[in-house]
Amino acid sequence: RAPRGGVGLTGRYDFLPLRRAVLTQVFGPEARWPDPHPFRFVPPAAPPMLLAAGALDRTVLPRNTRRLAAALRDAGVAVTAHVYLGLGHRALVAGFASMLSPFLPVQRAVLRFIGNVA
């Protein structure tokens, strides 16, 4: 059975610019750097997606979420993207902890999305 939807939290969908030498070893010569990015492989038949990032995230920059959301929209895929002000990488994921979920909106958004696609 095909997935009815997908959720991406602080995902690394865009690897550029490569700032560390180890990453250039992984991705090869600069001419091939655009090849592995997930946002380049969006099928038009992809299920609806919910993407979330924290505006203060410096581990995985919010542009990753924005770029994948744009690629999904360009392919005609239904996507909802949230970039939460005041949240960083850890705080966004911590929003799923039972003690923090009342204060951080990400868990509610994910549960609402799942309820709509189920």
Residue pairs with C-beta under 8 A, 6 or more apart in sequence:
2 47
3 47
4 47
4 48
4 117
4 118
5 47
5 48
5 49
5 50
5 113
5 114
5 116
5 117
6 46
6 47
6 48
6 49
6 50
7 49
7 50
7 51
7 52
7 110
7 113
7 114
8 49
8 50
8 51
8 52
8 65
8 68
9 51
9 52
9 53
9 92
9 93
9 106
9 110
10 52
10 53
10 54
10 57
10 59
10 60
10 64
10 65
10 89
10 92
10 93
11 38
11 51
11 53
11 60
11 64
11 65
11 68
12 60
12 64
13 37
13 38
13 39
13 64
13 65
13 67
13 68
14 37
14 39
14 61
14 63
14 64
14 67
14 68
15 23
15 27
15 33
15 36
15 37
16 33
16 34
16 37
18 24
18 27
18 33
24 30
27 33
27 35
27 36
34 40
38 68
39 67
39 68
39 70
39 71
40 71
42 68
42 71
42 72
42 74
42 75
42 77
43 75
44 75
44 76
44 77
46 72
46 75
46 77
47 77
47 117
48 77
48 78
48 79
48 80
48 113
48 117
49 68
49 69
49 72
49 77
49 78
49 79
49 80
50 79
50 80
50 81
50 82
50 109
50 110
50 113
51 65
51 68
51 69
51 79
51 80
51 81
51 82
52 65
52 81
52 82
52 83
52 84
52 92
52 106
52 109
52 110
53 60
53 62
53 64
53 65
53 66
53 81
53 82
53 83
53 84
53 92
54 62
54 83
54 84
54 86
54 87
54 88
54 89
54 91
54 92
55 62
55 83
55 84
55 85
55 86
55 87
56 86
56 87
56 88
56 91
57 87
57 88
57 89
57 92
58 88
58 89
59 88
59 89
60 89
62 83
65 81
65 83
66 81
66 83
69 79
69 81
72 78
72 79
73 79
80 109
80 113
82 105
82 106
82 109
84 92
84 104
84 105
84 106
87 95
87 104
87 106
91 104
92 104
92 106
94 100
94 104
95 101
95 103
95 104
95 105
95 106
95 107
96 106
96 107
96 110
101 107
101 108
